[in-house]
Each structure stands twice: as C-alpha cells, then as structure tokens.
C-alpha cells in the first residue's frame, strides 16, 4: 500500500521504511518457500500432519515440533521462527510508515519554517 508523503515525514524517511518492508516481505516469502521445500523432504507420516494447513497455521505449528524427530524438523522449527519474526517486522514497518512523525521531528521542521511568526 502506498502512503502519500505528509508534511510530518520526509520523503527519504518514507522511502527507507518502504524499502525495509519490501525486503522483509521478500525474505518472508523465501522463508515460506524454504519451509515448504523441507516439508517435502521429511517422513511422509510426519508430512501428513501438515496437509491442508494454511501458511499461517504451518508457521504457527512448526516451532512446537519435537526436535527428536530429526534434523529436518529442527530446520522447520528454525525457519518457522524466522518467518514469524519477519511477519512481526513487516507489521512494525507498516505501522511506522503509516504513523505521524515524532513530535521532535515536527518541532524541528516547524522551527525552520519561513511561515512561522516570531514573537
């Protein structure tokens, strides 16, 4: 979603936040692809437990898996945790991009404004 530039935030700030969000979304997508690739390599009986799960349900289920089930399961746990972190990162970057600039930034901008009247 594109957010218009506001007087409270510089275009450069918004570009940096948008870039960071795009990178996090791409990393999250790659993590999901990797998780699904590992899922194809595990024991068919274990794989059947995940059949029909949505991406969110798969990511929520994997961190609770028993590590004694093999290295592929350990990998799935780690990938799921990374994906969860990236979901949180995308939410944070979205929130920051939509929030107004901090008060200190607005005060600095207003102090330099040629329209400001001096008393």
N, C-alpha and C positions, 0 to 999 in steps of 0.2 A: 504494500500500500504506500503510495507516495504522499508525503506530508508536505504541504506548502511551507515555504520559508516564512518565518514570523519576524517581527521586529525584536523579539526577545532572544533570538538564536541566530548565530551567523550561518551562512550557507556552508562554510567549511566544517563547522561542528556537525551539521546535519549529514553532510557527505561522509564524514568519518563514521558516524553511527550507522548509516545505511550500509557502508562497505563492510563494517564488522558484522552486521546482521546477515548480509549476503554470504559472507564466509562461513558463519556459524550454520546457516541453513544448508549450505553445500556439504559441510562436514557432517552434519546430522544425516543427510541423505546418504552419504557414503557409508556412514556407520550402520545404517539400516541395511544397506546392500551387503555389507560385510557380515552382519549378523545372520542374514538370510542365507548367505553362502556357507557359513559354518553350520547352520541348521541342516543344510543338505548333506553335510558330511558326517553327521552324528548317527548313532544307532537308530535304525528305523522305529524301534519300540519307543524310544525317547522322543523321536521326531513326531510321532503320532500325537503326543501330548500337546503339541503346538499347532496342530492342524486346525485351521479355521479361525485362529486368533487374529485380531486386528494388529496393526503395527504397535499401537499404544499398549494393548494387552500383552503382546510379546515382550516389549521392552519392560513392562512392569513385572512380568513373571520371571524373567531370566536372572535378576540379581538374587533371587531366593533359591536358586537351584543348588543342589548338594554338590560340592566340589569333588567329592569322591567318585563321581560318575565319569571322570576323565578330563583330559586337557581341553577337549573341545568345549565342554561345559564351562570350564574356567574362562576360556576365551569368550564364550557367550555372555557370561556374567560381566566381564570387564567391558565388553562392547556395549552392553545394555546400560551400564553405569555411565559410560561416556556419552551415550545418546541422551540419557536423562539430563546430564549436565548441559548438553547443547540445547535441549528443549528449554531449560531454565535460562540459559544465556540469550536465546532468541527472544524470550518473553521480556527479559530485562532490557535488552537493546530496543525492543519495540516500545516499551514503557518510557524509556529515556528519550527516544526520538519524538514521542507524542507529548511529553511533559513540557511545561514552560521552562524557560531558562532560570537558573538560580537567581535569587534576589541580588546577590553581589554583582552578577554579570549585568543585570538590568540597571543597577545603580551606576556602575562604571560607564555604561553606554549613555545613560541619561546625563551624567556629569559632563560628557564631551559633546552633548547635543548643542548645535548652534541655536536651536529654538528655545533653549532653556533660559528663563529670565533670571538674572542675578538680583539678589536682594541686598 
